[in-house]
Amino acid sequence: MNKMTITNELRNPPHFRLNETGPEKNRLAINYGPEKHNGIENTNNSVFRYVIETDEPFENRSNGEKFAGFGGKCIETGDYKRFRWDRIESITHHG
């Protein structure tokens, strides 16, 4: 499985704004290869699809990454999820 190359263009495209204000947040469909899925190590690097309402970006201070990924509420389960840029396979707007 190919890993996606992260560019500045991908990290903060103009149509993708986090920390939306107001009652509506961005809804995104994300294909993601997590380190763990449902508490189990993802040893075969499976990719899972999530539909989320975006929340806020997060940083990884130990690696010096100011914008390592973002979080949001999963529409299907209501659980809060966090997504690292280096594990995202694709993102699309989910109207």
C-alpha positions in Angstrom: 0.0 0.0 0.0 1.4 3.4 -1.0 1.7 6.1 1.6 0.4 9.5 0.6 3.0 12.3 0.3 2.0 15.3 2.4 2.5 18.7 0.8 1.6 22.1 2.1 -1.2 22.2 -0.4 -2.8 19.1 1.2 -2.2 20.2 4.8 -4.4 23.2 4.5 -6.4 23.5 1.3 -8.7 26.6 1.1 -11.9 24.5 1.1 -10.9 22.5 4.2 -11.3 24.7 7.3 -11.2 23.2 10.8 -12.8 24.8 13.9 -15.9 25.9 12.0 -18.1 28.3 13.9 -21.8 28.1 14.0 -24.1 25.1 14.2 -22.8 23.3 11.1 -19.4 21.7 10.9 -17.6 20.2 7.9 -18.6 16.6 7.2 -15.9 14.6 5.7 -15.6 11.0 4.5 -12.1 9.7 5.3 -10.3 6.5 4.2 -7.8 6.0 7.0 -5.3 3.3 8.0 -5.2 3.5 11.8 -2.5 2.1 14.0 -5.4 0.4 15.9 -9.0 -0.2 14.9 -11.5 -0.9 17.7 -8.6 -1.4 20.1 -6.9 -4.1 18.0 -3.5 -3.5 16.3 -3.9 -3.0 12.5 -1.1 -5.3 11.6 -2.2 -5.8 8.0 -2.5 -2.0 7.4 -6.3 -2.2 6.5 -8.0 1.0 5.5 -11.3 2.0 7.1 -13.9 4.6 6.0 -15.2 7.1 8.5 -17.7 9.9 8.1 -17.0 12.6 10.7 -18.0 16.1 11.7 -14.6 18.0 12.0 -13.5 19.5 15.2 -10.1 20.9 15.8 -6.5 20.2 14.6 -3.9 18.8 16.9 -0.2 19.0 17.0 2.5 16.5 17.9 4.9 18.3 20.2 7.4 15.5 20.5 7.9 15.5 16.7 7.6 19.2 16.4 4.6 18.9 14.1 2.4 22.0 14.4 -0.5 20.5 12.5 -0.2 16.7 12.8 -3.9 15.9 12.2 -7.4 16.7 13.3 -10.3 15.2 15.2 -14.0 14.9 14.9 -17.2 13.0 15.9 -17.9 9.9 13.9 -21.4 10.2 12.4 -22.1 6.5 12.6 -21.0 5.8 16.2 -20.9 9.2 17.9 -17.3 8.4 19.1 -14.6 11.0 18.9 -11.8 10.1 16.5 -8.4 11.6 15.7 -6.8 11.4 12.3 -3.1 11.8 11.6 -2.2 13.3 8.1 0.4 10.6 7.5 -2.3 7.8 7.8 -5.0 9.4 5.7 -5.5 7.7 2.3 -8.2 10.1 1.0 -10.6 12.8 2.1 -13.8 13.9 0.4 -16.5 16.3 1.5 -19.6 14.5 2.7 -22.6 17.0 2.0 
